[in-house]
Amino acid sequence: MFWDHADTATYRTWLTAARLTPIWDRYIPEGASGHSLILARAS
């Protein structure tokens, strides 16, 4: 199985384009890698 995701800056851009306001983001470590968690609010 292959998982792929964009970087945090790209997600923040997409959220803003969707009229959501990113509030904060965190890096969630997971084994040897990890992923971003972003809290966004509807504008």
mmCIF entry with sequence, helices, sheets and N, C-alpha, C, O atoms, coordinates in Angstrom:
data_MODEL
# 
_entry.id   MODEL 
# 
_entity.id                         1 
_entity.type                       polymer 
_entity.pdbx_number_of_molecules   1 
# 
_entity_poly.entity_id                      1 
_entity_poly.type                           'polypeptide(L)' 
_entity_poly.nstd_linkage                   no 
_entity_poly.nstd_monomer                   no 
_entity_poly.pdbx_seq_one_letter_code       MFWDHADTATYRTWLTAARLTPIWDRYIPEGASGHSLILARAS 
_entity_poly.pdbx_seq_one_letter_code_can   MFWDHADTATYRTWLTAARLTPIWDRYIPEGASGHSLILARAS 
_entity_poly.pdbx_strand_id                 A 
# 
loop_
_entity_poly_seq.entity_id 
_entity_poly_seq.num 
_entity_poly_seq.mon_id 
_entity_poly_seq.hetero 
1 1  MET n 
1 2  PHE n 
1 3  TRP n 
1 4  ASP n 
1 5  HIS n 
1 6  ALA n 
1 7  ASP n 
1 8  THR n 
1 9  ALA n 
1 10 THR n 
1 11 TYR n 
1 12 ARG n 
1 13 THR n 
1 14 TRP n 
1 15 LEU n 
1 16 THR n 
1 17 ALA n 
1 18 ALA n 
1 19 ARG n 
1 20 LEU n 
1 21 THR n 
1 22 PRO n 
1 23 ILE n 
1 24 TRP n 
1 25 ASP n 
1 26 ARG n 
1 27 TYR n 
1 28 ILE n 
1 29 PRO n 
1 30 GLU n 
1 31 GLY n 
1 32 ALA n 
1 33 SER n 
1 34 GLY n 
1 35 HIS n 
1 36 SER n 
1 37 LEU n 
1 38 ILE n 
1 39 LEU n 
1 40 ALA n 
1 41 ARG n 
1 42 ALA n 
1 43 SER n 
# 
_struct_asym.id          A 
_struct_asym.entity_id   1 
# 
_struct_conf.conf_type_id            HELX_P 
_struct_conf.id                      HELX_P1 
_struct_conf.pdbx_PDB_helix_id       AA1 
_struct_conf.beg_label_comp_id       THR 
_struct_conf.beg_label_asym_id       A 
_struct_conf.beg_label_seq_id        8 
_struct_conf.pdbx_beg_PDB_ins_code   ? 
_struct_conf.end_label_comp_id       ALA 
_struct_conf.end_label_asym_id       A 
_struct_conf.end_label_seq_id        17 
_struct_conf.pdbx_end_PDB_ins_code   ? 
_struct_conf.beg_auth_comp_id        THR 
_struct_conf.beg_auth_asym_id        A 
_struct_conf.beg_auth_seq_id         8 
_struct_conf.end_auth_comp_id        ALA 
_struct_conf.end_auth_asym_id        A 
_struct_conf.end_auth_seq_id         17 
_struct_conf.pdbx_PDB_helix_class    1 
_struct_conf.details                 ? 
_struct_conf.pdbx_PDB_helix_length   10 
# 
_struct_conf_type.id          HELX_P 
_struct_conf_type.criteria    ? 
_struct_conf_type.reference   ? 
# 
_struct_sheet.id               AA1 
_struct_sheet.type             ? 
_struct_sheet.number_strands   2 
_struct_sheet.details          ? 
# 
_struct_sheet_order.sheet_id     AA1 
_struct_sheet_order.range_id_1   1 
_struct_sheet_order.range_id_2   2 
_struct_sheet_order.offset       ? 
_struct_sheet_order.sense        anti-parallel 
# 
loop_
_struct_sheet_range.sheet_id 
_struct_sheet_range.id 
_struct_sheet_range.beg_label_comp_id 
_struct_sheet_range.beg_label_asym_id 
_struct_sheet_range.beg_label_seq_id 
_struct_sheet_range.pdbx_beg_PDB_ins_code 
_struct_sheet_range.end_label_comp_id 
_struct_sheet_range.end_label_asym_id 
_struct_sheet_range.end_label_seq_id 
_struct_sheet_range.pdbx_end_PDB_ins_code 
_struct_sheet_range.beg_auth_comp_id 
_struct_sheet_range.beg_auth_asym_id 
_struct_sheet_range.beg_auth_seq_id 
_struct_sheet_range.end_auth_comp_id 
_struct_sheet_range.end_auth_asym_id 
_struct_sheet_range.end_auth_seq_id 
AA1 1 LEU A 20 ? GLU A 30 ? LEU A 20 GLU A 30 
AA1 2 SER A 33 ? ALA A 42 ? SER A 33 ALA A 42 
# 
loop_
_atom_site.group_PDB 
_atom_site.id 
_atom_site.type_symbol 
_atom_site.label_atom_id 
_atom_site.label_alt_id 
_atom_site.label_comp_id 
_atom_site.label_asym_id 
_atom_site.label_entity_id 
_atom_site.label_seq_id 
_atom_site.pdbx_PDB_ins_code 
_atom_site.Cartn_x 
_atom_site.Cartn_y 
_atom_site.Cartn_z 
_atom_site.occupancy 
_atom_site.B_iso_or_equiv 
_atom_site.pdbx_formal_charge 
_atom_site.auth_seq_id 
_atom_site.auth_comp_id 
_atom_site.auth_asym_id 
_atom_site.auth_atom_id 
_atom_site.pdbx_PDB_model_num 
ATOM 1   N N  . MET A 1 1  ? 0.839   -1.162 0.000  1.00 0.00 ? 1  MET A N  1 
ATOM 2   C CA . MET A 1 1  ? 0.000   0.000  0.000  1.00 0.00 ? 1  MET A CA 1 
ATOM 3   C C  . MET A 1 1  ? 0.888   1.230  0.000  1.00 0.00 ? 1  MET A C  1 
ATOM 4   O O  . MET A 1 1  ? 1.925   1.255  0.662  1.00 0.00 ? 1  MET A O  1 
ATOM 5   N N  . PHE A 1 2  ? 0.486   2.237  -0.734 1.00 0.00 ? 2  PHE A N  1 
ATOM 6   C CA . PHE A 1 2  ? 1.249   3.482  -0.836 1.00 0.00 ? 2  PHE A CA 1 
ATOM 7   C C  . PHE A 1 2  ? 0.377   4.655  -0.412 1.00 0.00 ? 2  PHE A C  1 
ATOM 8   O O  . PHE A 1 2  ? -0.740  4.820  -0.901 1.00 0.00 ? 2  PHE A O  1 
ATOM 9   N N  . TRP A 1 3  ? 0.893   5.458  0.492  1.00 0.00 ? 3  TRP A N  1 
ATOM 10  C CA . TRP A 1 3  ? 0.200   6.673  0.924  1.00 0.00 ? 3  TRP A CA 1 
ATOM 11  C C  . TRP A 1 3  ? 1.025   7.862  0.458  1.00 0.00 ? 3  TRP A C  1 
ATOM 12  O O  . TRP A 1 3  ? 2.253   7.846  0.536  1.00 0.00 ? 3  TRP A O  1 
ATOM 13  N N  . ASP A 1 4  ? 0.358   8.868  -0.016 1.00 0.00 ? 4  ASP A N  1 
ATOM 14  C CA . ASP A 1 4  ? 1.043   10.066 -0.464 1.00 0.00 ? 4  ASP A CA 1 
ATOM 15  C C  . ASP A 1 4  ? 0.207   11.271 -0.056 1.00 0.00 ? 4  ASP A C  1 
ATOM 16  O O  . ASP A 1 4  ? -1.017  11.264 -0.181 1.00 0.00 ? 4  ASP A O  1 
ATOM 17  N N  . HIS A 1 5  ? 0.882   12.304 0.430  1.00 0.00 ? 5  HIS A N  1 
ATOM 18  C CA . HIS A 1 5  ? 0.169   13.526 0.753  1.00 0.00 ? 5  HIS A CA 1 
ATOM 19  C C  . HIS A 1 5  ? 1.051   14.721 0.465  1.00 0.00 ? 5  HIS A C  1 
ATOM 20  O O  . HIS A 1 5  ? 2.273   14.615 0.362  1.00 0.00 ? 5  HIS A O  1 
ATOM 21  N N  . ALA A 1 6  ? 0.404   15.845 0.340  1.00 0.00 ? 6  ALA A N  1 
ATOM 22  C CA . ALA A 1 6  ? 1.114   17.101 0.058  1.00 0.00 ? 6  ALA A CA 1 
ATOM 23  C C  . ALA A 1 6  ? 1.768   17.621 1.338  1.00 0.00 ? 6  ALA A C  1 
ATOM 24  O O  . ALA A 1 6  ? 1.517   17.114 2.431  1.00 0.00 ? 6  ALA A O  1 
ATOM 25  N N  . ASP A 1 7  ? 2.599   18.628 1.183  1.00 0.00 ? 7  ASP A N  1 
ATOM 26  C CA . ASP A 1 7  ? 3.215   19.247 2.359  1.00 0.00 ? 7  ASP A CA 1 
ATOM 27  C C  . ASP A 1 7  ? 2.229   20.190 3.048  1.00 0.00 ? 7  ASP A C  1 
ATOM 28  O O  . ASP A 1 7  ? 1.186   20.524 2.486  1.00 0.00 ? 7  ASP A O  1 
ATOM 29  N N  . THR A 1 8  ? 2.558   20.608 4.243  1.00 0.00 ? 8  THR A N  1 
ATOM 30  C CA . THR A 1 8  ? 1.669   21.445 5.048  1.00 0.00 ? 8  THR A CA 1 
ATOM 31  C C  . THR A 1 8  ? 1.322   22.757 4.347  1.00 0.00 ? 8  THR A C  1 
ATOM 32  O O  . THR A 1 8  ? 0.170   23.188 4.380  1.00 0.00 ? 8  THR A O  1 
ATOM 33  N N  . ALA A 1 9  ? 2.299   23.390 3.718  1.00 0.00 ? 9  ALA A N  1 
ATOM 34  C CA . ALA A 1 9  ? 2.043   24.660 3.032  1.00 0.00 ? 9  ALA A CA 1 
ATOM 35  C C  . ALA A 1 9  ? 1.007   24.487 1.924  1.00 0.00 ? 9  ALA A C  1 
ATOM 36  O O  . ALA A 1 9  ? 0.151   25.350 1.735  1.00 0.00 ? 9  ALA A O  1 
ATOM 37  N N  . THR A 1 10 ? 1.080   23.387 1.201  1.00 0.00 ? 10 THR A N  1 
ATOM 38  C CA . THR A 1 10 ? 0.110   23.122 0.125  1.00 0.00 ? 10 THR A CA 1 
ATOM 39  C C  . THR A 1 10 ? -1.282  22.929 0.699  1.00 0.00 ? 10 THR A C  1 
ATOM 40  O O  . THR A 1 10 ? -2.250  23.479 0.171  1.00 0.00 ? 10 THR A O  1 
ATOM 41  N N  . TYR A 1 11 ? -1.398  22.158 1.769  1.00 0.00 ? 11 TYR A N  1 
ATOM 42  C CA . TYR A 1 11 ? -2.710  21.969 2.404  1.00 0.00 ? 11 TYR A CA 1 
ATOM 43  C C  . TYR A 1 11 ? -3.284  23.292 2.885  1.00 0.00 ? 11 TYR A C  1 
ATOM 44  O O  . TYR A 1 11 ? -4.475  23.555 2.716  1.00 0.00 ? 11 TYR A O  1 
ATOM 45  N N  . ARG A 1 12 ? -2.439  24.128 3.486  1.00 0.00 ? 12 ARG A N  1 
ATOM 46  C CA . ARG A 1 12 ? -2.919  25.437 3.963  1.00 0.00 ? 12 ARG A CA 1 
ATOM 47  C C  . ARG A 1 12 ? -3.418  26.279 2.796  1.00 0.00 ? 12 ARG A C  1 
ATOM 48  O O  . ARG A 1 12 ? -4.425  26.974 2.927  1.00 0.00 ? 12 ARG A O  1 
ATOM 49  N N  . THR A 1 13 ? -2.731  26.227 1.657  1.00 0.00 ? 13 THR A N  1 
ATOM 50  C CA . THR A 1 13 ? -3.164  26.949 0.459  1.00 0.00 ? 13 THR A CA 1 
ATOM 51  C C  . THR A 1 13 ? -4.509  26.426 -0.017 1.00 0.00 ? 13 THR A C  1 
ATOM 52  O O  . THR A 1 13 ? -5.405  27.212 -0.325 1.00 0.00 ? 13 THR A O  1 
ATOM 53  N N  . TRP A 1 14 ? -4.659  25.114 -0.081 1.00 0.00 ? 14 TRP A N  1 
ATOM 54  C CA . TRP A 1 14 ? -5.930  24.513 -0.519 1.00 0.00 ? 14 TRP A CA 1 
ATOM 55  C C  . TRP A 1 14 ? -7.065  24.887 0.427  1.00 0.00 ? 14 TRP A C  1 
ATOM 56  O O  . TRP A 1 14 ? -8.167  25.199 -0.023 1.00 0.00 ? 14 TRP A O  1 
ATOM 57  N N  . LEU A 1 15 ? -6.808  24.861 1.729  1.00 0.00 ? 15 LEU A N  1 
ATOM 58  C CA . LEU A 1 15 ? -7.844  25.216 2.700  1.00 0.00 ? 15 LEU A CA 1 
ATOM 59  C C  . LEU A 1 15 ? -8.269  26.676 2.533  1.00 0.00 ? 15 LEU A C  1 
ATOM 60  O O  . LEU A 1 15 ? -9.460  26.986 2.562  1.00 0.00 ? 15 LEU A O  1 
ATOM 61  N N  . THR A 1 16 ? -7.299  27.563 2.359  1.00 0.00 ? 16 THR A N  1 
ATOM 62  C CA . THR A 1 16 ? -7.596  28.976 2.155  1.00 0.00 ? 16 THR A CA 1 
ATOM 63  C C  . THR A 1 16 ? -8.400  29.181 0.875  1.00 0.00 ? 16 THR A C  1 
ATOM 64  O O  . THR A 1 16 ? -9.342  29.973 0.849  1.00 0.00 ? 16 THR A O  1 
ATOM 65  N N  . ALA A 1 17 ? -8.028  28.470 -0.181 1.00 0.00 ? 17 ALA A N  1 
ATOM 66  C CA . ALA A 1 17 ? -8.759  28.560 -1.451 1.00 0.00 ? 17 ALA A CA 1 
ATOM 67  C C  . ALA A 1 17 ? -10.199 28.074 -1.299 1.00 0.00 ? 17 ALA A C  1 
ATOM 68  O O  . ALA A 1 17 ? -11.091 28.516 -2.024 1.00 0.00 ? 17 ALA A O  1 
ATOM 69  N N  . ALA A 1 18 ? -10.417 27.168 -0.356 1.00 0.00 ? 18 ALA A N  1 
ATOM 70  C CA . ALA A 1 18 ? -11.757 26.646 -0.097 1.00 0.00 ? 18 ALA A CA 1 
ATOM 71  C C  . ALA A 1 18 ? -12.509 27.505 0.924  1.00 0.00 ? 18 ALA A C  1 
ATOM 72  O O  . ALA A 1 18 ? -13.546 27.099 1.451  1.00 0.00 ? 18 ALA A O  1 
ATOM 73  N N  . ARG A 1 19 ? -11.969 28.697 1.194  1.00 0.00 ? 19 ARG A N  1 
ATOM 74  C CA . ARG A 1 19 ? -12.571 29.658 2.137  1.00 0.00 ? 19 ARG A CA 1 
ATOM 75  C C  . ARG A 1 19 ? -12.603 29.142 3.570  1.00 0.00 ? 19 ARG A C  1 
ATOM 76  O O  . ARG A 1 19 ? -13.535 29.418 4.325  1.00 0.00 ? 19 ARG A O  1 
ATOM 77  N N  . LEU A 1 20 ? -11.578 28.394 3.928  1.00 0.00 ? 20 LEU A N  1 
ATOM 78  C CA . LEU A 1 20 ? -11.373 27.964 5.301  1.00 0.00 ? 20 LEU A CA 1 
ATOM 79  C C  . LEU A 1 20 ? -10.150 28.691 5.835  1.00 0.00 ? 20 LEU A C  1 
ATOM 80  O O  . LEU A 1 20 ? -9.212  28.966 5.087  1.00 0.00 ? 20 LEU A O  1 
ATOM 81  N N  . THR A 1 21 ? -10.157 29.002 7.114  1.00 0.00 ? 21 THR A N  1 
ATOM 82  C CA . THR A 1 21 ? -9.039  29.703 7.740  1.00 0.00 ? 21 THR A CA 1 
ATOM 83  C C  . THR A 1 21 ? -8.258  28.724 8.614  1.00 0.00 ? 21 THR A C  1 
ATOM 84  O O  . THR A 1 21 ? -8.769  28.280 9.643  1.00 0.00 ? 21 THR A O  1 
ATOM 85  N N  . PRO A 1 22 ? -7.039  28.383 8.226  1.00 0.00 ? 22 PRO A N  1 
ATOM 86  C CA . PRO A 1 22 ? -6.229  27.506 9.073  1.00 0.00 ? 22 PRO A CA 1 
ATOM 87  C C  . PRO A 1 22 ? -5.944  28.186 10.417 1.00 0.00 ? 22 PRO A C  1 
ATOM 88  O O  . PRO A 1 22 ? -5.532  29.345 10.458 1.00 0.00 ? 22 PRO A O  1 
ATOM 89  N N  . ILE A 1 23 ? -6.163  27.470 11.489 1.00 0.00 ? 23 ILE A N  1 
ATOM 90  C CA . ILE A 1 23 ? -5.951  28.000 12.839 1.00 0.00 ? 23 ILE A CA 1 
ATOM 91  C C  . ILE A 1 23 ? -4.573  27.593 13.349 1.00 0.00 ? 23 ILE A C  1 
ATOM 92  O O  . ILE A 1 23 ? -3.818  28.433 13.839 1.00 0.00 ? 23 ILE A O  1 
ATOM 93  N N  . TRP A 1 24 ? -4.246  26.314 13.236 1.00 0.00 ? 24 TRP A N  1 
ATOM 94  C CA . TRP A 1 24 ? -2.937  25.809 13.629 1.00 0.00 ? 24 TRP A CA 1 
ATOM 95  C C  . TRP A 1 24 ? -2.633  24.529 12.864 1.00 0.00 ? 24 TRP A C  1 
ATOM 96  O O  . TRP A 1 24 ? -3.521  23.903 12.285 1.00 0.00 ? 24 TRP A O  1 
ATOM 97  N N  . ASP A 1 25 ? -1.365  24.157 12.876 1.00 0.00 ? 25 ASP A N  1 
ATOM 98  C CA . ASP A 1 25 ? -0.985  22.864 12.306 1.00 0.00 ? 25 ASP A CA 1 
ATOM 99  C C  . ASP A 1 25 ? 0.056   22.218 13.204 1.00 0.00 ? 25 ASP A C  1 
ATOM 100 O O  . ASP A 1 25 ? 0.821   22.898 13.888 1.00 0.00 ? 25 ASP A O  1 
ATOM 101 N N  . ARG A 1 26 ? 0.068   20.915 13.188 1.00 0.00 ? 26 ARG A N  1 
ATOM 102 C CA . ARG A 1 26 ? 0.988   20.113 13.999 1.00 0.00 ? 26 ARG A CA 1 
ATOM 103 C C  . ARG A 1 26 ? 1.563   19.001 13.134 1.00 0.00 ? 26 ARG A C  1 
ATOM 104 O O  . ARG A 1 26 ? 0.904   18.518 12.213 1.00 0.00 ? 26 ARG A O  1 
ATOM 105 N N  . TYR A 1 27 ? 2.769   18.604 13.426 1.00 0.00 ? 27 TYR A N  1 
ATOM 106 C CA . TYR A 1 27 ? 3.362   17.427 12.800 1.00 0.00 ? 27 TYR A CA 1 
ATOM 107 C C  . TYR A 1 27 ? 3.112   16.255 13.740 1.00 0.00 ? 27 TYR A C  1 
ATOM 108 O O  . TYR A 1 27 ? 3.459   16.312 14.919 1.00 0.00 ? 27 TYR A O  1 
ATOM 109 N N  . ILE A 1 28 ? 2.515   15.201 13.217 1.00 0.00 ? 28 ILE A N  1 
ATOM 110 C CA . ILE A 1 28 ? 2.233   14.003 14.006 1.00 0.00 ? 28 ILE A CA 1 
ATOM 111 C C  . ILE A 1 28 ? 3.216   12.924 13.588 1.00 0.00 ? 28 ILE A C  1 
ATOM 112 O O  . ILE A 1 28 ? 3.088   12.372 12.495 1.00 0.00 ? 28 ILE A O  1 
ATOM 113 N N  . PRO A 1 29 ? 4.210   12.603 14.440 1.00 0.00 ? 29 PRO A N  1 
ATOM 114 C CA . PRO A 1 29 ? 5.163   11.566 14.077 1.00 0.00 ? 29 PRO A CA 1 
ATOM 115 C C  . PRO A 1 29 ? 4.484   10.194 14.074 1.00 0.00 ? 29 PRO A C  1 
ATOM 116 O O  . PRO A 1 29 ? 3.607   9.909  14.889 1.00 0.00 ? 29 PRO A O  1 
ATOM 117 N N  . GLU A 1 30 ? 4.914   9.369  13.146 1.00 0.00 ? 30 GLU A N  1 
ATOM 118 C CA . GLU A 1 30 ? 4.336   8.035  13.023 1.00 0.00 ? 30 GLU A CA 1 
ATOM 119 C C  . GLU A 1 30 ? 5.433   7.099  12.528 1.00 0.00 ? 30 GLU A C  1 
ATOM 120 O O  . GLU A 1 30 ? 5.693   7.009  11.328 1.00 0.00 ? 30 GLU A O  1 
ATOM 121 N N  . GLY A 1 31 ? 6.067   6.412  13.456 1.00 0.00 ? 31 GLY A N  1 
ATOM 122 C CA . GLY A 1 31 ? 7.187   5.553  13.089 1.00 0.00 ? 31 GLY A CA 1 
ATOM 123 C C  . GLY A 1 31 ? 8.346   6.393  12.579 1.00 0.00 ? 31 GLY A C  1 
ATOM 124 O O  . GLY A 1 31 ? 8.769   7.344  13.237 1.00 0.00 ? 31 GLY A O  1 
ATOM 125 N N  . ALA A 1 32 ? 8.861   6.039  11.399 1.00 0.00 ? 32 ALA A N  1 
ATOM 126 C CA . ALA A 1 32 ? 9.992   6.756  10.809 1.00 0.00 ? 32 ALA A CA 1 
ATOM 127 C C  . ALA A 1 32 ? 9.550   7.988  10.020 1.00 0.00 ? 32 ALA A C  1 
ATOM 128 O O  . ALA A 1 32 ? 10.397  8.715  9.500  1.00 0.00 ? 32 ALA A O  1 
ATOM 129 N N  . SER A 1 33 ? 8.262   8.234  9.921  1.00 0.00 ? 33 SER A N  1 
ATOM 130 C CA . SER A 1 33 ? 7.762   9.401  9.188  1.00 0.00 ? 33 SER A CA 1 
ATOM 131 C C  . SER A 1 33 ? 6.644   10.047 9.993  1.00 0.00 ? 33 SER A C  1 
ATOM 132 O O  . SER A 1 33 ? 6.661   9.988  11.223 1.00 0.00 ? 33 SER A O  1 
ATOM 133 N N  . GLY A 1 34 ? 5.688   10.652 9.335  1.00 0.00 ? 34 GLY A N  1 
ATOM 134 C CA . GLY A 1 34 ? 4.578   11.285 10.020 1.00 0.00 ? 34 GLY A CA 1 
ATOM 135 C C  . GLY A 1 34 ? 3.704   12.034 9.043  1.00 0.00 ? 34 GLY A C  1 
ATOM 136 O O  . GLY A 1 34 ? 3.855   11.906 7.828  1.00 0.00 ? 34 GLY A O  1 
ATOM 137 N N  . HIS A 1 35 ? 2.793   12.813 9.580  1.00 0.00 ? 35 HIS A N  1 
ATOM 138 C CA . HIS A 1 35 ? 1.877   13.574 8.735  1.00 0.00 ? 35 HIS A CA 1 
ATOM 139 C C  . HIS A 1 35 ? 1.469   14.868 9.438  1.00 0.00 ? 35 HIS A C  1 
ATOM 140 O O  . HIS A 1 35 ? 1.722   15.058 10.628 1.00 0.00 ? 35 HIS A O  1 
ATOM 141 N N  . SER A 1 36 ? 0.839   15.740 8.679  1.00 0.00 ? 36 SER A N  1 
ATOM 142 C CA . SER A 1 36 ? 0.364   17.021 9.214  1.00 0.00 ? 36 SER A CA 1 
ATOM 143 C C  . SER A 1 36 ? -1.084  16.902 9.663  1.00 0.00 ? 36 SER A C  1 
ATOM 144 O O  . SER A 1 36 ? -1.888  16.194 9.057  1.00 0.00 ? 36 SER A O  1 
ATOM 145 N N  . LEU A 1 37 ? -1.390  17.603 10.725 1.00 0.00 ? 37 LEU A N  1 
ATOM 146 C CA . LEU A 1 37 ? -2.763  17.749 11.192 1.00 0.00 ? 37 LEU A CA 1 
ATOM 147 C C  . LEU A 1 37 ? -3.042  19.243 11.213 1.00 0.00 ? 37 LEU A C  1 
ATOM 148 O O  . LEU A 1 37 ? -2.306  20.004 11.841 1.00 0.00 ? 37 LEU A O  1 
ATOM 149 N N  . ILE A 1 38 ? -4.091  19.663 10.537 1.00 0.00 ? 38 ILE A N  1 
ATOM 150 C CA . ILE A 1 38 ? -4.391  21.097 10.438 1.00 0.00 ? 38 ILE A CA 1 
ATOM 151 C C  . ILE A 1 38 ? -5.819  21.336 10.916 1.00 0.00 ? 38 ILE A C  1 
ATOM 152 O O  . ILE A 1 38 ? -6.750  20.666 10.467 1.00 0.00 ? 38 ILE A O  1 
ATOM 153 N N  . LEU A 1 39 ? -5.986  22.283 11.818 1.00 0.00 ? 39 LEU A N  1 
ATOM 154 C CA . LEU A 1 39 ? -7.293  22.717 12.267 1.00 0.00 ? 39 LEU A CA 1 
ATOM 155 C C  . LEU A 1 39 ? -7.654  23.961 11.470 1.00 0.00 ? 39 LEU A C  1 
ATOM 156 O O  . LEU A 1 39 ? -6.890  24.926 11.441 1.00 0.00 ? 39 LEU A O  1 
ATOM 157 N N  . ALA A 1 40 ? -8.809  23.942 10.826 1.00 0.00 ? 40 ALA A N  1 
ATOM 158 C CA . ALA A 1 40 ? -9.259  25.095 10.031 1.00 0.00 ? 40 ALA A CA 1 
ATOM 159 C C  . ALA A 1 40 ? -10.700 25.419 10.395 1.00 0.00 ? 40 ALA A C  1 
ATOM 160 O O  . ALA A 1 40 ? -11.476 24.544 10.779 1.00 0.00 ? 40 ALA A O  1 
ATOM 161 N N  . ARG A 1 41 ? -11.036 26.683 10.265 1.00 0.00 ? 41 ARG A N  1 
ATOM 162 C CA . ARG A 1 41 ? -12.375 27.165 10.592 1.00 0.00 ? 41 ARG A CA 1 
ATOM 163 C C  . ARG A 1 41 ? -13.028 27.725 9.328  1.00 0.00 ? 41 ARG A C  1 
ATOM 164 O O  . ARG A 1 41 ? -12.370 28.356 8.501  1.00 0.00 ? 41 ARG A O  1 
ATOM 165 N N  . ALA A 1 42 ? -14.322 27.483 9.197  1.00 0.00 ? 42 ALA A N  1 
ATOM 166 C CA . ALA A 1 42 ? -15.059 28.057 8.071  1.00 0.00 ? 42 ALA A CA 1 
ATOM 167 C C  . ALA A 1 42 ? -15.088 29.568 8.215  1.00 0.00 ? 42 ALA A C  1 
ATOM 168 O O  . ALA A 1 42 ? -15.343 30.093 9.299  1.00 0.00 ? 42 ALA A O  1 
ATOM 169 N N  . SER A 1 43 ? -14.826 30.259 7.126  1.00 0.00 ? 43 SER A N  1 
ATOM 170 C CA . SER A 1 43 ? -14.788 31.724 7.151  1.00 0.00 ? 43 SER A CA 1 
ATOM 171 C C  . SER A 1 43 ? -16.171 32.297 6.977  1.00 0.00 ? 43 SER A C  1 
ATOM 172 O O  . SER A 1 43 ? -16.338 33.517 6.971  1.00 0.00 ? 43 SER A O  1 
# 
